[in-house]
Amino acid sequence: MIIKKFQGKTEELAIASAKKELGNHVVIMNVKKTKPRGWFSFLKAQIYEVTVALEEEREKYQNQPASENVQLEQTSVPSETISSTKKESGDFPLQEKSKKESQNRTESALEFKIDSLQNLLEKQLIRQEDNSAEEILESAKADDNMIFTQLLYNTLIDNEVNEKFANQIIEEIGKSNKPNMPIDYILSNIYQKMILKFGVPEEIKPAKQGPKVIFFVGPTGVGKTTTIAKIASKFRVEYQNKIALLTADTYRIAAAEQLRTYAGILDVPFRVIYSPEEAQMAIRDFFSYEYIFIDTTGHSHHNVTQKETMQELMDCLGPEIEKEVYLVLSATTKYRDLINIADAYHKLVEYKLIFTKLDETETIGNLLNLRLHTGASLSYVTTGQNVPEDIETFNPQNTVKLLLGGKR
């Protein structure tokens, strides 16, 4: 697979340059305007940059019907970006990763305290603009702990942490606080307790034997298919894993074609499955693979028929097949809707949580709300449309920092 970027004064000229070098069968993956850099760049006009992909000749998979062969020249995904840089293969050793996190913890904690204290006081001054800053600070001296605890509570509510959970957190902190306790100790205390509430994020791990089958479920419009493409790209390109992509989403042709395109770019097999029997056959065909990612139909959690179909699909695998289910949710969805969705899927199967569209919201309290309501582990979050860059393992430390008023 060849992936390159080309620039031109217009979109047409940039695409023409790509076709001149790579031929007419390139797939246009992304088009964007970019500002020139360097001296006197402000005098220069914007240029267009296009990212294109070209599939090289490869052997066809014996188990993939001819009708399902990927034809990249017929499909384009202009809103997505595939990274042209392949990182070195292999996971970071857990010991090295743990050591790195430990080294950065002190600096992160200090940054967190500074950001939080500054932001909390600034917000309080704005809310009470009728009073002078001297009056507010003078009143705070009377009972620093109480004032500061109230600031923390207000900040959690502003971040749309549910009132029930915000009260629980403040009550727990109140039990451990003592008179005249330093404010930074209170802040550190609530910071650590909230991290513990989030728990350790759970990433996708290999099966003990055979392939790990991963189901992605969730409502329509949350970016489920794009999220699968991001995860598949990381496992295929960065970790050099052997993966296969399946889709049971036969309702939305565009979603199936989008995933088919990504499969072609990643040079991995792709198959549409229409029944539990076809799913079983696909698992047998790809049994030598490390991961099998399955996209499911996005539907309303009120649709009983589609929920039953999904249940049959997930139950069709035998006990010898290790599987996991990831519920994909949007961080922009209202709290009440998220609760209804999470409860509906919880009746079907146990799952882990993936949150998308964190870049499209200023408040992330729902991440804590869903974690505490469902007890499900958080795994990944996405922060944009670029594939595979805009996805990362959920970070409890950064999330708690933001929830307590820290800066992004």
Order of alpha helices (4+ residues) and beta strands (2+ residues): beta-alpha-beta-beta-alpha-alpha-alpha-alpha-alpha-beta-alpha-beta-alpha-beta-alpha-beta-alpha-beta-alpha-beta-alpha-beta-beta-alpha
